[in-house]
Amino acid sequence: MTIAPETLLEALQWRYATKQFDPERIIPAHLWSTLEQALVLTPSSYGLQPWKFLVVQDPALRQELRPHSWNQSQITDCSHLVVLLGQRTIKAEDSERLINATAAARGVETSSLDGYRNMIQIDLIDGPRSQIIERWSSNQVYIALGNLMTAAALLSIDTCAIEGFSPPDYDRILGLETSDYRSCVVCALGYRSLEDKYASLAKVRYPASELIAYR
């Protein structure tokens, strides 16, 4: 299945980092379900999916988070607020979960995936990258963020990625301090306010000739 190239580019030209959301406009349930599946379908290294996506719906909870988000209005005014969480560690049970799920989905014996299991063990569990696993998982989470924002643009849903927040305070408020996951980045989704002056500003991007090289 394909879409017209111009459809994709028009959607990417249309999207911007929305500063003011219309709090009265809510993403319809069927469109939100599509965006949930876009998150689920995001690719990740080894297919390990080292993330969770916390949708904060409680208005009181959002109000509590806002002061720890540089007081940005998107936190409380958007339709859907997603806190993208990254896994703190990768353990043998995470590898086993993936191996079992892969075997079940593809109708093969888990033993046929021993080599794959060993690769994960050597690289992420026992290898040098185990010492920087939070950075690795954050990299994966940002793939999910990009996937979510592009999918939203194609559905004419506005987004704003938010790094201006305090992860330790988010973890405390959301009860994540002792969990296997931590706050990495936030994404506000909904529909732009007609008063958002940023919606009409020209997009600033360097030309492809300066960013893309061939060798």
PATORLO-668939 format. One record per residue: x, z, y of N, C-alpha, C, O in turn; residue in one letter; residue number from 1. Coordinates in steps of 0.1 Angstrom, whole numbers, plus 5000, padded with zeros to 4 digits. Last residue first. Example, Ala and Ser with C-alpha at 12.3 -4.5 7.8 and 13.67 -1.06 7.14 Angstrom:
residues 2
NODE    n.X    n.Z    n.Y   ca.X   ca.Z   ca.Y    c.X    c.Z    c.Y    o.X    o.Z    o.Y   residuo   num
NODE   5128   5071   4978   5137   5071   4989   5129   5079   5000   5134   5080   5011         s     2
NODE   5132   5078   4943   5123   5078   4955   5132   5078   4967   5142   5085   4967         a     1
***
This chain:
residues 215
NODE    n.X    n.Z    n.Y   ca.X   ca.Z   ca.Y    c.X    c.Z    c.Y    o.X    o.Z    o.Y   residuo   num
NODE   5281   4984   5094   5295   4982   5090   5295   4975   5076   5306   4972   5071         r   215
NODE   5262   4991   5122   5263   4984   5109   5277   4982   5106   5285   4978   5115         y   214
NODE   5244   5016   5140   5256   5008   5138   5255   5002   5124   5250   5008   5115         a   213
NODE   5223   5028   5165   5223   5023   5152   5236   5014   5150   5237   5005   5159         i   212
NODE   5224   5036   5192   5222   5046   5182   5224   5041   5167   5227   5049   5159         l   211
NODE   5226   5015   5209   5235   5026   5211   5234   5036   5200   5243   5045   5199         e   210
NODE   5206   4998   5201   5220   4992   5201   5230   5004   5203   5242   5002   5199         s   209
NODE   5183   5011   5206   5188   5011   5192   5202   5006   5191   5210   5010   5183         a   208
NODE   5185   5031   5236   5183   5018   5229   5189   5018   5215   5199   5025   5212         p   207
NODE   5171   5064   5239   5183   5055   5240   5180   5042   5232   5173   5043   5222         y   206
NODE   5141   5072   5253   5148   5070   5241   5160   5061   5244   5158   5051   5251         r   205
NODE   5114   5087   5267   5128   5085   5270   5136   5084   5257   5137   5094   5250         v   204
NODE   5082   5077   5277   5091   5082   5266   5105   5078   5269   5108   5066   5272         k   203
NODE   5067   5085   5307   5074   5075   5299   5082   5082   5289   5089   5092   5291         a   202
NODE   5038   5106   5307   5051   5103   5311   5058   5093   5302   5054   5093   5290         l   201
NODE   5013   5113   5300   5014   5100   5306   5028   5097   5310   5031   5086   5316         s   200
NODE   5015   5139   5289   5009   5128   5281   5012   5114   5287   5013   5104   5279         a   199
NODE   5022   5157   5307   5033   5151   5299   5028   5139   5291   5036   5131   5286         y   198
NODE   5000   5168   5319   5007   5158   5326   5017   5151   5318   5021   5139   5321         k   197
NODE   4971   5176   5305   4985   5177   5302   4992   5165   5308   4991   5154   5304         d   196
NODE   4944   5175   5309   4952   5180   5320   4967   5180   5317   4975   5184   5326         e   195
NODE   4932   5168   5286   4933   5158   5296   4941   5162   5308   4945   5153   5316         l   194
NODE   4951   5181   5258   4942   5183   5270   4943   5172   5279   4954   5166   5281         s   193
NODE   4954   5168   5225   4959   5170   5239   4948   5173   5249   4937   5167   5248         r   192
NODE   4945   5185   5196   4943   5173   5205   4947   5177   5219   4944   5188   5224         y   191
NODE   4967   5196   5170   4954   5195   5176   4952   5183   5184   4956   5172   5181         g   190
NODE   4993   5218   5161   4986   5206   5159   4972   5207   5165   4966   5217   5165         l   189
NODE   5025   5231   5162   5012   5232   5167   5005   5219   5166   5012   5209   5169         a   188
NODE   5049   5244   5140   5043   5232   5145   5029   5235   5149   5021   5240   5141         c   187
NODE   5081   5261   5139   5066   5262   5140   5061   5248   5145   5068   5241   5152         v   186
NODE   5106   5271   5115   5102   5263   5127   5086   5264   5127   5080   5266   5117         v   185
NODE   5112   5293   5098   5122   5283   5102   5118   5276   5115   5126   5275   5124         c   184
NODE   5108   5325   5084   5103   5315   5094   5114   5306   5099   5125   5311   5102         s   183
NODE   5114   5328   5049   5116   5332   5063   5111   5321   5072   5110   5310   5068         r   182
NODE   5108   5342   5016   5107   5331   5026   5109   5337   5040   5106   5348   5042         y   181
NODE   5105   5362   4999   5115   5352   4995   5116   5341   5006   5124   5332   5004         d   180
NODE   5100   5392   5019   5095   5381   5010   5107   5372   5007   5118   5373   5013         s   179
NODE   5104   5412   5037   5109   5414   5023   5105   5403   5014   5106   5405   5001         t   178
NODE   5093   5400   5060   5107   5406   5060   5112   5408   5046   5124   5407   5044         e   177
NODE   5068   5390   5064   5078   5382   5056   5091   5388   5054   5100   5383   5047         l   176
NODE   5046   5396   5080   5049   5404   5068   5058   5396   5059   5057   5397   5046         g   175
NODE   5043   5386   5105   5036   5379   5094   5039   5385   5080   5035   5380   5070         l   174
NODE   5058   5402   5121   5044   5402   5123   5037   5396   5111   5026   5400   5108         i   173
NODE   5084   5397   5110   5079   5411   5110   5063   5410   5112   5056   5417   5104         r   172
NODE   5087   5370   5114   5088   5375   5100   5082   5389   5100   5075   5393   5090         d   171
NODE   5086   5369   5142   5076   5362   5134   5076   5368   5120   5065   5371   5114         y   170
NODE   5109   5383   5148   5096   5389   5152   5085   5382   5144   5075   5389   5140         d   169
NODE   5129   5366   5137   5128   5380   5132   5114   5386   5136   5108   5393   5128         p   168
NODE   5124   5341   5153   5121   5342   5138   5120   5357   5133   5111   5360   5125         p   167
NODE   5109   5336   5182   5119   5346   5176   5116   5347   5161   5106   5354   5158         s   166
NODE   5110   5303   5196   5103   5315   5191   5113   5324   5185   5125   5320   5182         f   165
NODE   5112   5273   5201   5113   5284   5210   5105   5296   5206   5094   5299   5212         g   164
NODE   5107   5253   5184   5118   5262   5180   5120   5274   5189   5127   5283   5187         e   163
NODE   5079   5235   5176   5083   5247   5184   5095   5254   5178   5093   5260   5167         i   162
NODE   5064   5204   5180   5073   5212   5172   5079   5223   5181   5083   5220   5192         a   161
NODE   5032   5195   5184   5043   5200   5191   5052   5208   5182   5047   5219   5178         c   160
NODE   5008   5168   5181   5016   5179   5176   5027   5183   5186   5030   5176   5196         t   159
NODE   4976   5152   5177   4988   5156   5185   4995   5167   5178   4989   5176   5171         d   158
NODE   4964   5126   5158   4964   5140   5160   4977   5144   5167   4988   5140   5163         i   157
NODE   4962   5100   5147   4958   5103   5161   4956   5118   5164   4947   5122   5171         s   156
NODE   4972   5096   5123   4958   5100   5123   4953   5103   5137   4942   5108   5139         l   155
NODE   4998   5091   5129   4991   5080   5123   4976   5083   5123   4968   5074   5122         l   154
NODE   5005   5117   5137   5005   5106   5147   4997   5094   5142   4989   5088   5149         a   153
NODE   5006   5130   5112   4996   5134   5123   4994   5123   5133   4983   5120   5137         a   152
NODE   5028   5118   5100   5014   5117   5094   5003   5120   5105   4993   5113   5105         a   151
NODE   5047   5128   5118   5045   5113   5116   5031   5111   5111   5024   5102   5115         t   150
NODE   5046   5155   5113   5044   5150   5127   5041   5135   5126   5032   5130   5134         m   149
NODE   5052   5158   5086   5039   5162   5091   5036   5156   5105   5025   5152   5107         l   148
NODE   5078   5148   5085   5067   5141   5077   5054   5145   5083   5045   5136   5084         n   147
NODE   5091   5167   5100   5091   5153   5105   5079   5145   5098   5073   5137   5104         g   146
NODE   5087   5190   5084   5082   5189   5098   5081   5175   5103   5070   5171   5108         l   145
NODE   5101   5182   5061   5086   5185   5060   5080   5184   5074   5069   5178   5076         a   144
NODE   5126   5182   5071   5121   5170   5065   5106   5171   5065   5099   5161   5068         i   143
NODE   5129   5209   5077   5128   5199   5088   5123   5186   5083   5118   5178   5091         y   142
NODE   5132   5220   5052   5119   5223   5059   5118   5213   5071   5106   5209   5074         v   141
NODE   5157   5212   5045   5146   5206   5038   5133   5208   5045   5124   5199   5046         q   140
NODE   5172   5227   5063   5173   5212   5063   5161   5206   5056   5155   5196   5061         n   139
NODE   5166   5252   5053   5161   5248   5066   5162   5233   5068   5153   5227   5074         s   138
NODE   5180   5252   5029   5166   5252   5028   5160   5248   5042   5149   5242   5043         s   137
NODE   5207   5252   5039   5202   5241   5031   5187   5240   5031   5181   5229   5032         w   136
NODE   5207   5276   5052   5209   5264   5060   5204   5252   5052   5197   5243   5058         r   135
NODE   5204   5292   5030   5194   5293   5040   5195   5280   5050   5185   5275   5054         e   134
NODE   5227   5288   5015   5214   5282   5010   5203   5283   5021   5194   5274   5020         i   133
NODE   5254   5291   5016   5248   5287   5028   5234   5281   5025   5229   5272   5031         i   132
NODE   5262   5299   4991   5265   5308   5002   5259   5304   5015   5258   5312   5025         q   131
NODE   5255   5278   4975   5247   5290   4973   5250   5300   4985   5241   5309   4988         s   130
NODE   5275   5260   4978   5263   5258   4987   5253   5270   4985   5245   5272   4994         r   129
NODE   5294   5265   4959   5296   5269   4973   5284   5269   4982   5282   5277   4991         p   128
NODE   5274   5273   4929   5284   5266   4937   5285   5271   4951   5278   5281   4955         g   127
NODE   5253   5285   4916   5266   5291   4914   5277   5285   4923   5287   5291   4925         d   126
NODE   5231   5273   4928   5230   5287   4923   5243   5293   4922   5245   5304   4926         i   125
NODE   5236   5247   4936   5229   5255   4945   5229   5270   4941   5227   5279   4949         l   124
NODE   5254   5234   4915   5254   5231   4930   5248   5243   4938   5255   5248   4947         d   123
NODE   5249   5244   4890   5263   5242   4894   5264   5241   4910   5273   5246   4916         i   122
NODE   5221   5242   4889   5228   5255   4886   5242   5254   4893   5246   5264   4900         q   121
NODE   5216   5215   4892   5211   5225   4902   5218   5238   4901   5222   5244   4911         i   120
NODE   5229   5206   4869   5233   5201   4882   5228   5211   4893   5236   5214   4902         m   119
NODE   5214   5218   4849   5228   5221   4851   5233   5217   4864   5241   5224   4871         n   118
NODE   5189   5204   4851   5190   5218   4853   5204   5223   4856   5206   5231   4865         r   117
NODE   5198   5179   4844   5193   5181   4857   5194   5196   4861   5198   5200   4872         y   116
NODE   5205   5183   4817   5215   5179   4826   5211   5181   4841   5219   5185   4849         g   115
NODE   5180   5190   4806   5191   5200   4806   5202   5196   4817   5207   5204   4824         d   114
NODE   5158   5175   4801   5162   5177   4815   5173   5187   4817   5175   5192   4828         l   113
NODE   5152   5176   4775   5157   5163   4780   5161   5164   4795   5168   5155   4800         s   112
NODE   5140   5200   4772   5154   5199   4768   5160   5186   4773   5172   5185   4775         s   111
NODE   5114   5197   4779   5123   5203   4789   5137   5201   4785   5146   5201   4794         t   110
NODE   5101   5165   4769   5106   5178   4766   5115   5184   4776   5123   5177   4783         e   109
NODE   5075   5149   4789   5088   5149   4782   5091   5164   4778   5085   5173   4783         v   108
NODE   5055   5142   4808   5053   5142   4793   5065   5141   4785   5066   5134   4775         g   107
NODE   5056   5145   4834   5061   5132   4829   5060   5131   4814   5064   5121   4808         r   106
NODE   5046   5170   4840   5040   5158   4848   5044   5145   4841   5037   5135   4842         a   105
NODE   5061   5187   4823   5046   5186   4822   5041   5173   4828   5032   5166   4823         a   104
NODE   5086   5183   4834   5084   5180   4820   5069   5178   4817   5065   5169   4810         a   103
NODE   5083   5193   4860   5087   5179   4857   5083   5174   4843   5078   5163   4841         t   102
NODE   5077   5220   4855   5067   5211   4862   5070   5196   4859   5061   5188   4858         a   101
NODE   5101   5228   4843   5088   5229   4835   5077   5220   4842   5070   5213   4834         n   100
NODE   5119   5224   4864   5121   5217   4851   5108   5217   4843   5104   5206   4838         i    99
NODE   5108   5241   4884   5109   5227   4886   5110   5219   4873   5103   5209   4871         l    98
NODE   5112   5266   4871   5099   5262   4875   5098   5246   4877   5088   5240   4873         r    97
NODE   5139   5266   4868   5131   5265   4856   5117   5261   4860   5110   5253   4852         e    96
NODE   5148   5269   4894   5151   5257   4887   5142   5255   4875   5138   5244   4872         s    95
NODE   5137   5294   4899   5132   5283   4907   5136   5269   4900   5128   5260   4900         d    94
NODE   5151   5310   4882   5137   5308   4879   5131   5297   4888   5121   5290   4884         e    93
NODE   5177   5309   4893   5175   5302   4881   5160   5300   4878   5156   5290   4872         a    92
NODE   5172   5305   4929   5175   5313   4917   5172   5304   4904   5166   5294   4905         k    91
NODE   5180   5303   4962   5176   5295   4950   5181   5302   4938   5193   5305   4936         i    90
NODE   5168   5321   4991   5178   5319   4980   5172   5309   4970   5159   5308   4969         t    89
NODE   5148   5318   5010   5161   5325   5014   5172   5323   5003   5184   5322   5007         r    88
NODE   5130   5290   5020   5134   5299   5009   5147   5305   5013   5156   5298   5017         q    87
NODE   5112   5287   5050   5123   5282   5041   5126   5293   5032   5126   5305   5035         g    86
NODE   5081   5278   5065   5090   5288   5059   5100   5282   5050   5097   5273   5042         l    85
NODE   5064   5269   5093   5071   5264   5082   5082   5273   5077   5091   5277   5085         l    84
NODE   5034   5277   5105   5048   5282   5105   5054   5277   5092   5050   5281   5081         v    83
NODE   5010   5259   5123   5017   5260   5110   5031   5266   5112   5039   5261   5120         v    82
NODE   4979   5260   5137   4993   5265   5139   5000   5267   5125   4995   5275   5117         l    81
NODE   4954   5239   5149   4961   5245   5137   4975   5248   5140   4982   5240   5146         h    80
NODE   4946   5236   5176   4936   5237   5165   4942   5244   5153   4936   5253   5148         s    79
NODE   4961   5256   5203   4961   5244   5193   4950   5247   5183   4945   5258   5181         c    78
NODE   4963   5279   5218   4953   5269   5221   4952   5257   5211   4942   5250   5212         d    77
NODE   4983   5296   5210   4969   5301   5209   4959   5290   5211   4948   5292   5207         t    76
NODE   5006   5280   5211   5004   5289   5200   4990   5294   5199   4985   5294   5188         i    75
NODE   5006   5266   5235   5003   5259   5223   5000   5268   5212   4992   5265   5203         q    74
NODE   5016   5283   5255   5001   5283   5253   4997   5275   5240   4986   5277   5235         s    73
NODE   5043   5304   5250   5038   5290   5251   5024   5290   5247   5020   5295   5237         q    72
NODE   5059   5327   5252   5046   5327   5258   5040   5313   5260   5033   5310   5269         n    71
NODE   5081   5325   5236   5083   5321   5250   5069   5320   5258   5069   5313   5268         w    70
NODE   5070   5337   5214   5071   5322   5214   5073   5317   5228   5068   5307   5231         s    69
NODE   5063   5362   5215   5075   5360   5208   5078   5345   5206   5086   5341   5198         h    68
NODE   5037   5361   5226   5048   5366   5234   5062   5364   5228   5072   5365   5235         p    67
NODE   5023   5349   5203   5026   5342   5215   5037   5348   5224   5045   5340   5228         r    66
NODE   5016   5366   5182   5028   5358   5181   5032   5352   5194   5044   5349   5196         l    65
NODE   4993   5377   5190   5004   5386   5188   5017   5378   5187   5027   5383   5192         e    64
NODE   4976   5355   5190   4979   5362   5203   4991   5371   5202   4998   5373   5211         q    63
NODE   4976   5350   5163   4982   5341   5172   4986   5347   5185   4996   5345   5191         r    62
NODE   4961   5373   5155   4975   5371   5150   4982   5361   5159   4994   5363   5162         l    61
NODE   4937   5367   5167   4944   5379   5171   4959   5378   5167   4968   5383   5174         a    60
NODE   4929   5343   5154   4932   5343   5168   4940   5355   5173   4948   5354   5181         p    59
NODE   4940   5332   5123   4935   5344   5130   4939   5344   5145   4950   5345   5148         d    58
NODE   4955   5311   5113   4942   5308   5118   4936   5320   5126   4928   5318   5136         q    57
NODE   4984   5297   5104   4979   5309   5111   4966   5306   5118   4966   5299   5128         v    56
NODE   4996   5286   5075   4987   5282   5086   4981   5295   5092   4973   5302   5085         v    55
NODE   5027   5282   5062   5017   5293   5066   5009   5288   5078   5014   5286   5089         l    54
NODE   5041   5268   5036   5036   5264   5049   5025   5274   5053   5014   5273   5047         f    53
NODE   5073   5271   5021   5059   5274   5021   5054   5271   5035   5062   5271   5045         k    52
NODE   5101   5257   5001   5093   5260   5014   5079   5266   5010   5075   5265   4999         w    51
NODE   5117   5239   4985   5121   5253   4989   5114   5258   5001   5120   5263   5011         p    50
NODE   5115   5217   4966   5104   5222   4975   5106   5236   4979   5098   5245   4976         q    49
NODE   5131   5204   4947   5129   5218   4946   5118   5224   4955   5113   5235   4952         l    48
NODE   5141   5178   4945   5126   5180   4943   5123   5195   4942   5112   5198   4937         g    47
NODE   5167   5176   4952   5164   5179   4938   5149   5180   4935   5145   5182   4924         y    46
NODE   5154   5179   4985   5166   5177   4976   5163   5183   4963   5158   5194   4961         s    45
NODE   5121   5164   4989   5131   5175   4991   5143   5173   4981   5142   5166   4971         s    44
NODE   5093   5148   5005   5104   5148   4995   5114   5160   4999   5115   5164   5010         p    43
NODE   5059   5158   5008   5072   5157   5014   5083   5157   5004   5083   5166   4995         t    42
NODE   5034   5163   4998   5041   5152   4993   5055   5149   4999   5062   5139   4996         l    41
NODE   5026   5185   5012   5028   5187   4998   5037   5175   4992   5045   5177   4984         v    40
NODE   5021   5173   5037   5031   5184   5035   5035   5185   5021   5047   5186   5018         l    39
NODE   5000   5157   5030   5013   5151   5035   5024   5161   5034   5035   5157   5031         a    38
NODE   4981   5175   5024   4987   5167   5013   5000   5160   5017   5009   5158   5009         q    37
NODE   4976   5184   5049   4981   5194   5039   4987   5186   5028   4998   5190   5023         e    36
NODE   4965   5161   5060   4978   5166   5065   4984   5176   5055   4996   5177   5054         l    35
NODE   4941   5160   5046   4951   5149   5045   4965   5154   5049   4975   5151   5043         t    34
NODE   4929   5183   5056   4932   5182   5041   4942   5171   5039   4951   5173   5030         s    33
NODE   4924   5175   5082   4934   5186   5079   4938   5185   5065   4950   5188   5061         w    32
NODE   4905   5156   5078   4918   5151   5083   4929   5162   5081   4940   5159   5078         l    31
NODE   4884   5171   5069   4889   5160   5060   4903   5155   5065   4911   5151   5056         h    30
NODE   4879   5189   5090   4884   5194   5077   4890   5183   5069   4900   5185   5062         a    29
NODE   4891   5179   5123   4881   5179   5112   4887   5182   5098   4899   5179   5096         p    28
NODE   4906   5200   5146   4909   5189   5136   4898   5190   5125   4897   5200   5119         i    27
NODE   4888   5208   5175   4893   5212   5162   4895   5200   5153   4887   5191   5153         i    26
NODE   4887   5215   5209   4887   5204   5199   4895   5208   5186   4907   5212   5187         r    25
NODE   4891   5235   5226   4877   5233   5221   4877   5222   5210   4867   5221   5203         e    24
NODE   4916   5236   5236   4912   5246   5226   4899   5244   5220   4895   5250   5210         p    23
NODE   4937   5210   5239   4923   5213   5242   4918   5223   5232   4916   5219   5221         d    22
NODE   4971   5218   5248   4961   5214   5238   4947   5218   5244   4945   5227   5252         f    21
NODE   4999   5209   5264   4986   5216   5266   4976   5210   5256   4974   5198   5256         q    20
NODE   5021   5196   5254   5023   5209   5261   5010   5217   5263   5010   5229   5263         k    19
NODE   5032   5177   5227   5021   5181   5235   5023   5195   5241   5025   5205   5233         t    18
NODE   5055   5155   5226   5055   5169   5224   5044   5175   5233   5046   5178   5245         a    17
NODE   5037   5126   5215   5047   5132   5223   5046   5147   5221   5037   5152   5214         y    16
NODE   5027   5094   5202   5029   5108   5201   5039   5113   5211   5048   5106   5216         r    15
NODE   5028   5066   5208   5017   5074   5213   5020   5089   5213   5016   5097   5222         w    14
NODE   5050   5057   5194   5050   5056   5208   5039   5065   5214   5042   5071   5225         q    13
NODE   5040   5061   5168   5052   5068   5172   5054   5068   5188   5059   5077   5194         l    12
NODE   5018   5043   5168   5016   5057   5166   5028   5066   5171   5026   5076   5177         a    11
NODE   5032   5019   5171   5022   5023   5182   5019   5038   5180   5018   5045   5190         e    10
NODE   5046   5018   5148   5053   5019   5160   5044   5024   5172   5048   5031   5180         l     9
NODE   5025   5015   5129   5034   5026   5128   5041   5029   5142   5041   5040   5147         l     8
NODE   5014   4991   5138   5006   5003   5137   5014   5016   5137   5012   5025   5144         t     7
NODE   5034   4972   5134   5030   4976   5148   5021   4989   5148   5021   4996   5158         e     6
NODE   5034   4970   5106   5046   4976   5114   5042   4980   5128   5046   4991   5132         p     5
NODE   5005   4979   5089   5012   4969   5098   5023   4976   5105   5021   4987   5110         a     4
NODE   5011   4995   5058   5004   4994   5071   5011   4984   5079   5023   4981   5076         i     3
NODE   5006   4991   5022   5014   4990   5034   5005   4991   5046   4993   4989   5046         t     2
NODE   5008   5000   4988   5000   5000   5000   5009   5000   5012   5018   5008   5013         m     1
***
